């Protein structure tokens, strides 16, 4: 088994998109007569996650191997337009690079790499002998690590599976780092939970939870927050702003949410977002500002379209099963600059707040203007627009932004431009939106 560090970097026409470095197990696989380069993500617990597949035959545009002797090489594929930077032991990286070069027809590159690294590929008999010898070897390092005392684990982790168990718990240790509560009947978090400042994992699942604390900074070390299968219809205004910056997983599935604030962009370390089975009608425009988001599940909602910012992202997994409101599809949102020469008073007030950079506080800005700004659009140039002059819904192929897809392979996406200059600069199409086939 060969394990390498692989840096994924996605490209598109206008800019370089998001990138990520993953520890992966690499191999080759034959599918439908073509060879594929396989990279399976290795999780921290040693198990394997999402599997990335890249066709090799005629699909490699460039190879960069100047530092091949240092165990570094970069391979650029045509479809998807992505660069894979391989890092690892020099001999392993050289073998993988030579194999990809040969399979893609770049025989000259393969020959140069073998000359530079003085790589000699072993014969099949030598490989079998090497495998037999490794099976007979054993050392103390192969022994499993010793388990921590059970008493220590009990102070760090607690799982409550029923309302009866919850009532019987007299107190919650302040040392808890993991708390999982399920099948308990309460509409708000118990006061004992709010004192657990060391929590890193909090699960409140399958309860009757309706309201959350106004501020979530009571959990400064939180990494995983699971609030699925509850009755939450509204999130506090400061919910995303006060969540721990260390948060990597957020599960709000199976609730009654209709709206997610643009403040979700504050969660810079978020890797997985689950909001399936809600009543969402839109996805925040600033979701494209989450550089580490790799898993997105928005299935079973009533979403009208995806924001354009999502086109610059690259996911390991995205699920859009029954995510869109079919009654919304087919509407033509095409407008012209002339239609927006006269702005409403609400729009002028909101634009004034944006230009003056006034803090969005109920004390300084009326709530109606704040709500108006929450539903504002963001042009590709970064400028906010309450009612942009150019906007249109078109289809985006999810194969260009995700490795694994659940549901349809394409989705409606809204693109906007604040001026005709941005319209031509970012090449936004105003062609009519086509229904799914």
URHUPE-V904648 format. One record per residue. N is the residue number from 0. RES is the residue in one small letter. OMEGA is omega in whole degrees, -180 to 180 (* if undefined). D_CENTER is the distance of its C-alpha to the mean C-alpha in whole Angstrom. Layout:
N&RES&OMEGA&D_CENTER ; N&RES&OMEGA&D_CENTER
This chain:
0&x&179&27 ; 1&x&179&26 ; 2&x&-179&23 ; 3&x&169&22 ; 4&x&-178&19 ; 5&x&177&17 ; 6&x&180&15 ; 7&x&177&13 ; 8&x&-175&14 ; 9&x&180&14 ; 10&x&163&17 ; 11&x&-169&18 ; 12&x&-171&21 ; 13&x&-175&21 ; 14&x&174&19 ; 15&x&-178&16 ; 16&x&-176&13 ; 17&x&179&10 ; 18&x&-180&11 ; 19&x&177&10 ; 20&x&-176&13 ; 21&x&171&13 ; 22&x&-171&17 ; 23&x&169&17 ; 24&x&-174&21 ; 25&x&179&22 ; 26&x&177&24 ; 27&x&-177&26 ; 28&x&180&26 ; 29&x&-180&29 ; 30&x&177&28 ; 31&x&177&30 ; 32&x&180&32 ; 33&x&179&29 ; 34&x&-179&28 ; 35&x&173&24 ; 36&x&-175&22 ; 37&x&176&20 ; 38&x&180&18 ; 39&x&-178&17 ; 40&x&178&14 ; 41&x&-180&17 ; 42&x&180&16 ; 43&x&-179&17 ; 44&x&178&20 ; 45&x&178&21 ; 46&x&-176&19 ; 47&x&-179&17 ; 48&x&-175&14 ; 49&x&-179&12 ; 50&x&177&15 ; 51&x&-179&15 ; 52&x&180&18 ; 53&x&179&20 ; 54&x&-176&23 ; 55&x&-174&26 ; 56&x&178&29 ; 57&x&-175&29 ; 58&x&179&26 ; 59&x&-178&26 ; 60&x&-179&27 ; 61&x&174&27 ; 62&x&180&28 ; 63&x&-173&28 ; 64&x&179&30 ; 65&x&-177&32 ; 66&x&-178&31 ; 67&x&179&31 ; 68&x&176&33 ; 69&x&-179&31 ; 70&x&-179&28 ; 71&x&175&26 ; 72&x&-179&26 ; 73&x&-179&23 ; 74&x&179&23 ; 75&x&179&22 ; 76&x&179&22 ; 77&x&-179&23 ; 78&x&-7&20 ; 79&x&-180&18 ; 80&x&-172&18 ; 81&x&177&17 ; 82&x&175&18 ; 83&x&177&18 ; 84&x&-176&20 ; 85&x&178&22 ; 86&x&179&23 ; 87&x&178&25 ; 88&x&-175&29 ; 89&x&-178&31 ; 90&x&180&33 ; 91&x&180&30 ; 92&x&180&28 ; 93&x&-180&31 ; 94&x&-180&31 ; 95&x&-178&28 ; 96&x&179&28 ; 97&x&-180&32 ; 98&x&180&31 ; 99&x&179&28 ; 100&x&-180&31 ; 101&x&-178&34 ; 102&x&-179&32 ; 103&x&178&30 ; 104&x&179&34 ; 105&x&-174&34 ; 106&x&179&37 ; 107&x&178&38 ; 108&x&179&35 ; 109&x&-180&35 ; 110&x&179&39 ; 111&x&180&38 ; 112&x&180&35 ; 113&x&178&38 ; 114&x&-178&40 ; 115&x&-176&38 ; 116&x&-176&37 ; 117&x&-177&40 ; 118&x&176&38 ; 119&x&-179&40 ; 120&x&-179&39 ; 121&x&177&41 ; 122&x&180&43 ; 123&x&179&41 ; 124&x&180&44 ; 125&x&178&43 ; 126&x&179&40 ; 127&x&179&41 ; 128&x&180&43 ; 129&x&179&40 ; 130&x&179&38 ; 131&x&-178&42 ; 132&x&-179&42 ; 133&x&180&39 ; 134&x&-177&39 ; 135&x&-178&42 ; 136&x&175&41 ; 137&x&180&40 ; 138&x&-180&40 ; 139&x&-179&39 ; 140&x&179&35 ; 141&x&-178&35 ; 142&x&179&36 ; 143&x&180&33 ; 144&x&-179&32 ; 145&x&-178&35 ; 146&x&177&33 ; 147&x&179&33 ; 148&x&-178&36 ; 149&x&-179&35 ; 150&x&-180&37 ; 151&x&-180&34 ; 152&x&-179&31 ; 153&x&179&32 ; 154&x&-177&32 ; 155&x&-175&29 ; 156&x&178&27 ; 157&x&178&29 ; 158&x&179&28 ; 159&x&-171&30 ; 160&x&-179&30 ; 161&x&180&33 ; 162&x&179&34 ; 163&x&178&37 ; 164&x&-178&36 ; 165&x&180&34 ; 166&x&-178&38 ; 167&x&179&39 ; 168&x&-176&37 ; 169&x&178&39 ; 170&x&177&37 ; 171&x&-179&33 ; 172&x&-179&33 ; 173&x&-179&32 ; 174&x&-177&31 ; 175&x&172&28 ; 176&x&179&25 ; 177&x&177&23 ; 178&x&179&25 ; 179&x&-179&24 ; 180&x&-180&26 ; 181&x&177&26 ; 182&x&178&29 ; 183&x&-176&31 ; 184&x&169&32 ; 185&x&-177&31 ; 186&x&177&30 ; 187&x&-178&29 ; 188&x&178&28 ; 189&x&-179&31 ; 190&x&179&33 ; 191&x&179&32 ; 192&x&-175&29 ; 193&x&-179&29 ; 194&x&-174&30 ; 195&x&-175&28 ; 196&x&-178&27 ; 197&x&-177&26 ; 198&x&173&23 ; 199&x&-180&20 ; 200&x&178&19 ; 201&x&177&20 ; 202&x&173&20 ; 203&x&-169&23 ; 204&x&175&22 ; 205&x&174&25 ; 206&x&177&27 ; 207&x&-178&28 ; 208&x&-179&26 ; 209&x&-177&27 ; 210&x&180&26 ; 211&x&177&25 ; 212&x&-180&26 ; 213&x&179&26 ; 214&x&-179&25 ; 215&x&179&22 ; 216&x&174&23 ; 217&x&176&25 ; 218&x&-172&23 ; 219&x&-176&22 ; 220&x&-173&21 ; 221&x&177&18 ; 222&x&-179&15 ; 223&x&177&14 ; 224&x&-178&16 ; 225&x&180&16 ; 226&x&-176&18 ; 227&x&174&18 ; 228&x&178&22 ; 229&x&-177&23 ; 230&x&-178&25 ; 231&x&180&23 ; 232&x&-180&24 ; 233&x&175&23 ; 234&x&177&21 ; 235&x&-176&23 ; 236&x&-178&23 ; 237&x&-174&22 ; 238&x&-177&20 ; 239&x&-179&16 ; 240&x&-175&19 ; 241&x&176&20 ; 242&x&-179&18 ; 243&x&177&17 ; 244&x&179&16 ; 245&x&-175&15 ; 246&x&180&13 ; 247&x&-179&10 ; 248&x&177&10 ; 249&x&180&11 ; 250&x&177&13 ; 251&x&-176&15 ; 252&x&176&16 ; 253&x&172&19 ; 254&x&-179&21 ; 255&x&-177&22 ; 256&x&176&20 ; 257&x&-170&21 ; 258&x&172&19 ; 259&x&-177&16 ; 260&x&175&17 ; 261&x&179&16 ; 262&x&177&16 ; 263&x&179&13 ; 264&x&178&12 ; 265&x&-176&14 ; 266&x&-173&11 ; 267&x&-179&11 ; 268&x&-178&10 ; 269&x&-179&7 ; 270&x&-177&5 ; 271&x&178&5 ; 272&x&-180&7 ; 273&x&178&10 ; 274&x&-178&13 ; 275&x&178&15 ; 276&x&172&18 ; 277&x&179&19 ; 278&x&-177&21 ; 279&x&178&18 ; 280&x&-180&20 ; 281&x&175&17 ; 282&x&-178&14 ; 283&x&179&14 ; 284&x&-175&15 ; 285&x&178&13 ; 286&x&178&9 ; 287&x&179&10 ; 288&x&177&11 ; 289&x&-170&8 ; 290&x&-175&8 ; 291&x&-178&6 ; 292&x&-177&2 ; 293&x&180&2 ; 294&x&-180&4 ; 295&x&178&6 ; 296&x&-180&9 ; 297&x&-175&12 ; 298&x&176&15 ; 299&x&173&18 ; 300&x&179&18 ; 301&x&-174&21 ; 302&x&179&18 ; 303&x&-178&20 ; 304&x&176&18 ; 305&x&176&15 ; 306&x&-177&15 ; 307&x&-177&15 ; 308&x&-178&13 ; 309&x&-179&10 ; 310&x&179&12 ; 311&x&-177&12 ; 312&x&175&8 ; 313&x&-174&7 ; 314&x&168&5 ; 315&x&-178&7 ; 316&x&175&8 ; 317&x&-177&8 ; 318&x&179&11 ; 319&x&-179&14 ; 320&x&179&17 ; 321&x&-176&19 ; 322&x&-169&17 ; 323&x&177&19 ; 324&x&-175&23 ; 325&x&179&25 ; 326&x&-179&28 ; 327&x&-172&26 ; 328&x&180&26 ; 329&x&178&28 ; 330&x&180&29 ; 331&x&-179&30 ; 332&x&-177&28 ; 333&x&177&30 ; 334&x&179&32 ; 335&x&-178&34 ; 336&x&-178&35 ; 337&x&-179&38 ; 338&x&-172&37 ; 339&x&179&35 ; 340&x&179&38 ; 341&x&-177&39 ; 342&x&178&37 ; 343&x&179&37 ; 344&x&179&38 ; 345&x&180&35 ; 346&x&179&33 ; 347&x&179&35 ; 348&x&180&35 ; 349&x&178&31 ; 350&x&178&31 ; 351&x&177&34 ; 352&x&179&31 ; 353&x&-177&29 ; 354&x&-178&31 ; 355&x&179&33 ; 356&x&179&30 ; 357&x&179&31 ; 358&x&-178&29 ; 359&x&178&27 ; 360&x&-180&30 ; 361&x&-180&32 ; 362&x&-176&35 ; 363&x&-178&35 ; 364&x&178&33 ; 365&x&-177&34 ; 366&x&-179&31 ; 367&x&179&32 ; 368&x&178&31 ; 369&x&179&28 ; 370&x&177&27 ; 371&x&-179&27 ; 372&x&178&25 ; 373&x&-179&22 ; 374&x&179&23 ; 375&x&180&23 ; 376&x&178&21 ; 377&x&177&20 ; 378&x&179&22 ; 379&x&179&20 ; 380&x&179&23 ; 381&x&-178&21 ; 382&x&178&24 ; 383&x&179&24 ; 384&x&-179&26 ; 385&x&180&27 ; 386&x&-173&28 ; 387&x&-178&28 ; 388&x&-180&30 ; 389&x&175&28 ; 390&x&-178&26 ; 391&x&178&25 ; 392&x&176&23 ; 393&x&-179&22 ; 394&x&175&20 ; 395&x&177&17 ; 396&x&-178&17 ; 397&x&178&13 ; 398&x&-180&15 ; 399&x&-176&14 ; 400&x&-178&10 ; 401&x&178&9 ; 402&x&-179&11 ; 403&x&-176&12 ; 404&x&173&13 ; 405&x&-177&14 ; 406&x&-179&17 ; 407&x&-180&18 ; 408&x&178&17 ; 409&x&-177&18 ; 410&x&178&17 ; 411&x&-179&19 ; 412&x&180&18 ; 413&x&176&20 ; 414&x&-179&21 ; 415&x&175&23 ; 416&x&-177&25 ; 417&x&-180&27 ; 418&x&178&30 ; 419&x&178&32 ; 420&x&178&31 ; 421&x&180&27 ; 422&x&-180&28 ; 423&x&-178&30 ; 424&x&-176&28 ; 425&x&173&24 ; 426&x&179&26 ; 427&x&-179&25 ; 428&x&175&26 ; 429&x&178&28 ; 430&x&-177&29 ; 431&x&178&30 ; 432&x&-179&27 ; 433&x&179&27 ; 434&x&177&27 ; 435&x&177&25 ; 436&x&*&28
